[in-house]
Amino acid sequence: MFRPQIQVGREGWFYLFLVAVVLGVALIKGVNLLLILAGLLLGPVVLSWLSVRSNLRGLRLTRKLPSHVCAGDTLSVGVQLSNSRPRLGCWEVVVEEQIRRLGNGRPSQPPLTPSVFFPYIRAGQRAKATYRGRLLERGSYQFGPLRVSTRFPFGLLARTMLVENPQTCVVLPRLGRLTRAWQARRREACAGADRRGGSPGPEGDFYGVRQWQHGDRMRLIHWRGSARLDRLVVRQFERPRNRDLALLLDLWQPQPAEDQHRQNVELAVSFAATVLTDLSRKGAGNVWLVLEQEEPRCLGGPLSANLLQNLLEQLANVEAQSRDCLAALLACALPRITAGVEIVLVSTRAVDPSDAWRRASASLDPLAREQVGRIRCVDTSSEELWKFFAAE
């Protein structure tokens, strides 16, 4: 906390100028009534100085940030001001926040300055206020310092103190909505639908029926469907272990980048965040996220709430690259991804993973070649994206 400072406001300077004119005329002309008037005019200045000096004493300030927020969603920040003095209350206190966006290589922007107003705080009491707004861009934001000021009672003088209480809030990527076409594509890729009735219901999600075959369990028969189709059919379930997914994020953009290129990058990040969130809701097994910062990083494991939060925070701070990182992403991802896992490459351009793998003179391991051949590509610069994803 910095030492409070007393400043003269614009109204105060006008008022002091008026007092100086009256006092100067009184002294030059020797008019006693003007001297008395000048003394009376100085009274509010002295009273303002005494009031603003004591008004901020004994104040304690705290801030409460939400655990997380998505870009474009309403951000609600609570500010609490406590008056620890036993007798005197505090009048007309303004608390102003400074919010700066952090990031590597991002152009500096003027900080946001939301504020809250406390009309009166009783002695020994506390007051709460909330400011709300929207942060439209993903990333890390620093909150602080807090500027506490008062101009009570006349607004001629202002006393200000800065409270160094920095906190960081990560604004997660904005989530969209996956279409039925994407869900159908995922079901096609999920191998291991139990065609012999060997997977009981608790081990997976019901997604369809098929004709009864010799050896199927009686408890898997779908009786309503059998009555409607006039033949025995059994329920099919999707095995959770076959929902494993690896997401490769190729965030390329040229230099200098145009608005459309930046929009493609944000669509890729939003799509990846939406896919991970959807998998978490459905109870997916293992998930890998491979992205490029200074060097490729592969994060993953059994999908849990903590892992999902970590992956979304990584997506919130990931930056686009002007160099071609596709071969490095593949070299980082393929050795860490087990066989049978669906691999989805989300890119901001039209790419051919097999060609990039060959041009990089990578290993001729047959397993790696087979994995590269199974990669499904999603190009956010193509109209095909809207078949699978609806941005909100």
C-alpha positions in Angstrom: 0.0 0.0 0.0 1.4 3.4 -1.0 1.3 6.5 1.2 -1.9 8.5 0.5 -1.6 11.7 -1.4 -3.7 14.8 -1.4 -4.3 16.5 -4.7 -6.2 19.6 -5.8 -9.0 18.9 -8.3 -10.1 21.0 -11.2 -12.9 22.5 -9.1 -10.4 23.2 -6.3 -8.1 25.2 -8.6 -11.0 27.3 -9.8 -12.1 27.9 -6.2 -8.5 28.8 -5.1 -8.2 31.2 -8.0 -11.4 32.9 -6.8 -10.1 33.1 -3.3 -6.8 34.5 -4.5 -8.5 37.2 -6.6 -10.7 38.3 -3.6 -7.7 38.3 -1.3 -5.5 40.2 -3.7 -8.2 42.9 -4.3 -8.7 43.2 -0.5 -5.0 43.7 0.1 -4.5 46.1 -2.8 -7.6 48.2 -2.0 -7.4 47.8 1.8 -11.0 46.7 2.1 -11.6 44.9 5.3 -14.9 43.4 4.2 -13.1 41.7 1.3 -10.5 40.4 3.8 -13.3 38.9 5.9 -14.9 37.4 2.8 -11.5 35.8 1.7 -11.2 34.3 5.2 -14.7 32.8 4.9 -13.9 31.4 1.5 -10.8 29.7 2.9 -12.9 27.9 5.4 -14.2 25.1 3.0 -10.6 24.5 1.8 -9.4 23.9 5.3 -12.4 21.7 6.1 -11.9 19.7 2.9 -8.2 19.2 3.8 -9.1 17.9 7.3 -11.9 15.7 6.0 -10.0 14.0 3.2 -7.0 13.4 5.5 -9.1 11.4 7.9 -11.6 9.8 5.6 -9.4 7.0 4.3 -7.8 6.0 7.6 -8.5 2.5 8.9 -9.9 1.2 5.6 -9.2 -2.4 4.5 -9.8 -3.5 1.0 -10.3 -7.0 -0.5 -11.2 -8.2 -3.9 -12.9 -11.5 -4.9 -12.3 -12.8 -8.5 -14.2 -15.8 -10.1 -12.3 -19.0 -10.4 -12.6 -18.9 -14.2 -14.6 -17.2 -16.9 -14.9 -17.7 -20.7 -14.3 -15.0 -23.2 -17.4 -12.9 -23.8 -19.2 -14.2 -20.6 -20.1 -11.8 -17.8 -17.3 -11.2 -15.4 -18.4 -10.3 -11.8 -15.8 -9.0 -9.4 -16.7 -8.4 -5.7 -15.0 -5.5 -3.8 -15.3 -5.3 0.0 -14.3 -2.2 2.0 -14.0 -2.5 5.8 -13.9 0.5 8.2 -11.9 -0.6 11.2 -12.2 2.8 13.0 -14.3 2.6 16.2 -16.1 5.9 15.8 -16.0 7.8 12.5 -17.6 6.6 9.3 -16.2 7.0 5.8 -18.1 9.0 3.2 -18.1 8.9 -0.6 -15.2 6.5 -1.3 -14.4 5.4 -4.9 -12.5 2.3 -5.7 -11.0 2.1 -9.2 -9.6 -1.1 -10.6 -6.9 -1.5 -13.3 -7.1 -4.6 -15.6 -4.3 -5.3 -18.0 -4.0 -8.2 -20.4 -0.8 -10.2 -20.2 0.8 -12.1 -23.1 3.9 -12.6 -25.1 4.3 -10.3 -28.1 0.9 -8.7 -27.7 0.6 -5.0 -28.4 0.3 -2.9 -25.2 -3.2 -1.6 -24.7 -4.5 0.9 -22.2 -5.8 -0.8 -19.0 -9.5 -1.2 -18.3 -10.6 0.9 -15.3 -13.9 -0.2 -13.8 -14.9 1.5 -10.5 -17.3 1.1 -7.7 -18.7 3.7 -5.3 -19.3 3.4 -1.6 -21.6 6.3 -0.4 -21.1 5.6 3.4 -19.4 3.0 5.6 -20.3 2.9 9.2 -17.6 2.7 11.9 -16.6 -1.0 12.5 -18.7 -2.1 9.5 -18.0 -3.4 6.0 -19.6 -2.7 2.7 -19.6 -4.8 -0.5 -20.0 -3.7 -4.1 -19.7 -5.5 -7.4 -18.7 -4.4 -10.9 -19.5 -6.4 -14.0 -18.2 -6.5 -17.5 -17.1 -8.7 -20.4 -13.5 -9.6 -21.4 -13.8 -10.4 -25.1 -10.4 -11.9 -25.6 -8.9 -15.0 -24.1 -5.7 -14.9 -22.1 -4.3 -14.0 -18.7 -5.4 -10.7 -17.1 -3.8 -8.9 -14.2 -6.1 -7.2 -11.8 -4.5 -4.3 -9.7 -3.5 -2.1 -8.3 -6.6 -0.7 -6.7 -7.0 3.1 -6.5 -9.0 4.3 -3.5 -10.0 7.9 -3.4 -12.4 10.4 -1.7 -13.4 14.0 -2.4 -15.8 14.4 0.5 -17.2 16.9 1.4 -16.9 19.6 -1.2 -14.9 18.0 -4.0 -12.2 20.6 -3.8 -9.4 18.3 -2.7 -8.9 14.6 -3.3 -7.0 12.0 -1.3 -5.8 8.9 -3.1 -4.0 5.8 -2.0 -2.9 2.8 -4.1 -3.4 -0.8 -2.8 -1.0 -3.2 -4.4 -3.1 -6.4 -4.4 -2.3 -8.0 -7.8 -4.3 -11.0 -8.8 -4.4 -12.9 -12.1 -7.5 -14.3 -13.8 -7.3 -16.6 -16.9 -10.1 -15.9 -19.4 -10.7 -19.3 -21.1 -11.6 -19.6 -24.8 -15.2 -19.0 -25.8 -17.1 -22.3 -26.2 -19.3 -23.1 -29.2 -21.5 -25.9 -30.1 -20.7 -29.2 -31.8 -23.2 -30.2 -34.4 -24.7 -33.6 -35.1 -22.4 -34.1 -38.0 -19.4 -34.0 -35.6 -21.0 -36.4 -33.2 -21.7 -38.8 -36.1 -18.1 -38.4 -37.2 -16.9 -39.2 -33.7 -19.1 -42.4 -33.6 -17.7 -43.6 -36.8 -14.2 -43.1 -35.5 -14.9 -44.8 -32.1 -13.9 -48.3 -32.8 -15.2 -51.1 -30.5 -18.9 -50.8 -30.6 -19.9 -54.1 -29.0 -21.3 -56.1 -31.9 -21.4 -59.3 -30.0 -23.3 -57.9 -27.0 -20.3 -58.4 -24.7 -20.4 -54.9 -23.2 -23.0 -54.3 -20.5 -24.7 -51.0 -20.3 -22.8 -49.5 -17.4 -19.5 -49.8 -19.4 -20.7 -47.4 -22.1 -23.3 -45.2 -23.7 -26.2 -46.6 -25.6 -26.2 -45.4 -29.2 -28.2 -47.9 -31.4 -29.6 -51.3 -31.9 -28.7 -54.2 -34.2 -30.2 -57.6 -35.2 -29.9 -60.3 -32.6 -27.2 -62.9 -33.1 -26.6 -66.3 -31.6 -24.7 -65.8 -28.2 -26.2 -62.4 -27.4 -27.3 -61.9 -23.8 -31.0 -61.9 -23.1 -30.8 -58.8 -20.9 -29.5 -56.8 -23.9 -32.6 -57.4 -26.0 -34.4 -54.2 -26.9 -38.0 -55.3 -26.5 -39.8 -52.2 -27.8 -37.6 -52.1 -30.8 -38.1 -55.9 -31.4 -41.9 -55.4 -31.2 -41.8 -52.5 -33.6 -39.5 -54.2 -36.2 -41.0 -57.7 -35.7 -37.6 -59.2 -35.1 -35.2 -59.5 -32.2 -32.8 -56.6 -31.8 -30.2 -55.9 -29.1 -28.8 -52.7 -27.7 -25.3 -51.6 -28.6 -23.0 -49.6 -26.3 -19.9 -47.6 -26.9 -16.9 -48.5 -24.8 -15.4 -45.6 -22.9 -11.8 -46.6 -23.7 -12.5 -46.1 -27.4 -13.3 -42.4 -26.8 -9.6 -41.6 -26.4 -8.7 -38.6 -28.5 -5.5 -36.6 -29.4 -5.9 -33.0 -30.5 -3.1 -31.4 -32.5 -3.3 -27.6 -32.7 -1.6 -26.0 -35.7 -2.0 -22.3 -35.2 -0.2 -20.8 -38.2 -0.8 -17.3 -39.4 1.3 -15.1 -41.8 3.2 -12.0 -40.8 1.7 -9.5 -40.9 -1.6 -11.1 -40.1 -5.0 -9.9 -41.3 -8.3 -10.0 -39.4 -9.3 -13.2 -41.2 -6.2 -15.0 -40.1 -6.6 -13.9 -36.5 -10.2 -15.1 -36.7 -9.1 -18.5 -38.0 -6.8 -18.8 -35.0 -9.5 -18.0 -32.5 -11.9 -20.4 -34.2 -9.3 -23.2 -33.9 -8.8 -22.5 -30.2 -12.5 -22.3 -29.6 -13.2 -25.5 -31.5 -10.5 -27.4 -29.5 -11.8 -26.1 -26.2 -15.4 -27.1 -27.1 -14.3 -30.6 -28.1 -12.4 -31.1 -24.8 -15.3 -29.8 -22.8 -17.7 -32.0 -24.7 -15.5 -35.1 -24.0 -15.4 -34.2 -20.3 -19.2 -34.1 -20.1 -19.5 -37.5 -21.7 -16.9 -39.1 -19.5 -14.1 -39.6 -22.0 -11.1 -41.8 -21.3 -7.6 -40.4 -22.2 -7.1 -37.1 -24.0 -3.9 -35.5 -25.4 -3.5 -31.9 -26.5 -0.4 -31.0 -28.5 0.3 -27.4 -29.2 3.2 -25.2 -30.2 4.6 -22.4 -28.0 8.4 -21.9 -28.0 8.5 -25.6 -28.6 5.9 -28.4 -29.0 4.2 -29.5 -25.9 2.1 -32.7 -25.4 -0.2 -32.6 -22.4 -2.7 -35.3 -21.5 -3.8 -38.3 -19.5 -7.1 -39.6 -18.1 -9.6 -36.7 -18.6 -10.6 -35.2 -15.2 -11.9 -31.8 -14.1 -8.4 -30.7 -13.1 -6.8 -31.8 -16.4 -9.6 -30.1 -18.3 -9.0 -26.9 -16.5 -5.3 -27.1 -17.2 -5.8 -27.8 -20.9 -8.3 -24.9 -21.2 -5.8 -22.6 -19.5 -3.1 -23.7 -21.9 -5.5 -22.9 -24.8 -6.3 -19.5 -23.3 -2.6 -18.5 -23.5 -1.5 -20.2 -26.7 -0.2 -17.9 -29.4 -0.2 -18.3 -33.2 3.1 -18.9 -35.0 4.3 -17.6 -38.3 6.6 -20.5 -38.9 5.6 -23.9 -40.1 5.3 -26.1 -36.9 3.3 -29.0 -38.3 6.2 -31.5 -38.6 7.4 -30.6 -35.1 3.9 -31.2 -33.7 3.7 -34.6 -35.4 7.2 -35.6 -34.1 6.2 -34.6 -30.6 2.7 -36.2 -30.6 3.1 -39.6 -32.4 5.6 -41.2 -30.0 3.4 -40.4 -27.1 0.0 -41.5 -28.5 -0.9 -45.1 -28.2 -2.3 -47.1 -31.1 -6.0 -46.9 -31.8 -6.4 -43.4 -30.5 -8.3 -41.0 -32.8 -6.1 -38.1 -33.9 -7.6 -34.9 -34.9 -5.5 -32.1 -36.4 -7.1 -28.6 -36.0 -5.3 -26.2 -38.3 -5.8 -22.7 -39.6 -4.9 -23.7 -43.1 -5.3 -26.6 -45.5 -2.5 -29.2 -44.7 -1.5 -32.7 -45.6 0.0 -34.5 -42.5 1.5 -37.3 -44.6 3.3 -34.8 -46.8 4.6 -32.8 -43.8 5.8 -36.0 -42.2 7.7 -37.1 -45.4 9.2 -33.6 -45.9 10.5 -33.6 -42.4 12.5 -36.8 -43.1 10.9 -38.4 -40.1 11.2 -42.0 -38.9 10.1 -44.7 -41.3 8.5 -46.5 -38.4 5.4 -48.4 -39.9 3.4 -47.6 -36.8 4.1 -43.9 -37.2 3.1 -44.0 -40.8 -0.1 -45.8 -39.9 -0.9 -43.1 -37.3 -0.2 -40.3 -39.7 -2.6 -41.9 -42.2 -5.4 -42.0 -39.7 -5.2 -38.3 -38.8 -8.4 -36.4 -39.4 -8.0 -32.7 -40.3 -10.3 -29.8 -39.5 -9.5 -26.6 -41.4 -10.8 -23.5 -39.7 -10.3 -21.5 -42.9 -12.7 -23.7 -44.8 -16.4 -23.6 -44.9 -16.5 -27.3 -43.9 -15.8 -26.2 -40.3 -19.4 -25.0 -40.0 -20.7 -28.6 -40.6 -19.1 -29.6 -37.3 -19.0 -26.5 -35.2 -21.2 -23.5 -34.5 -19.4 -20.5 -32.8 -21.4 -18.6 -30.2 
